[in-house]
Amino acid sequence: MVLLTDEQKKQNKQNYNKNYYEKTKQRLLEQKKQKIECKFCKSLVSKNDINRHYRTIKCIKFQEFLDLD
């Protein structure tokens, strides 16, 4: 049985993470590019930025308008 030093363990983990990212990078980029419709103002926004969009002036005004109804 081979015992690994802390440095070797760290290097193995870094290699594993790097390989995993390389394998899944394309899928992750596609997910970030997906456009979804805002439930308040019906704007098309990337899935990655929807929470930031909810805080924009445009969307906040629509949210307030919908709350009045």
N, C-alpha and C positions, 0 to 999 in steps of 0.2 A: 504494500500500500504506500502510495506516494503522498507525503504531506506537503501542502502548499504553504508558502509564506504569505503573510498579509499582503505584500506587494503583488504577488502572483494572483491572489484572489481578487484583488482590486482590478488588475489588468484583465482578468477573465470576465469580470462583470462589465467593464467598459466595452470590451469586444462584443459581448452578448447584446448589450443595449444598442450599440452602433449597428450591429447586424439586424436587429429587430426593426430599428428605425428605417434602415434602408429597404427592408422588405415591405414595410407598411406605408412608406412615405407617399406613394402615389394614391393610395386609398384615402389617406388623411387629407391630402390636397384636394381631392375630389369632394370630400365631405365639406371642406371649408368653402368651396365654390358654390355649393348648392344655395339656391335662392328660395326663400320662403316668404309667404305673405304675412304682413303684420296684421294681427287680429283686430287692431283698433283702426288704423288709417289705411289699410289695404295696400301699403307700399311693398315693393319687392326688396327684400334685404337679405344679405348673405346670412346663412345660418349661424356663422361664427359671430356676427355683429348684432344679433337681434336684441340682446340686452342693452347694448349701447344705444341702439335706435329707440328703445322705449323711453330713454331719457332726453331725446331731442325735443325741441320746442314744438315742432310740427306734431309729433305723436302725443305729446302731453296735452296739447290743445284738443286733439280728437278724443283723448281719454276723458277730459273734463266735459266735453260736449256729450259724450255717451253717458256719463254719470248723471247728467241733468235729466235725462229721459226717464 
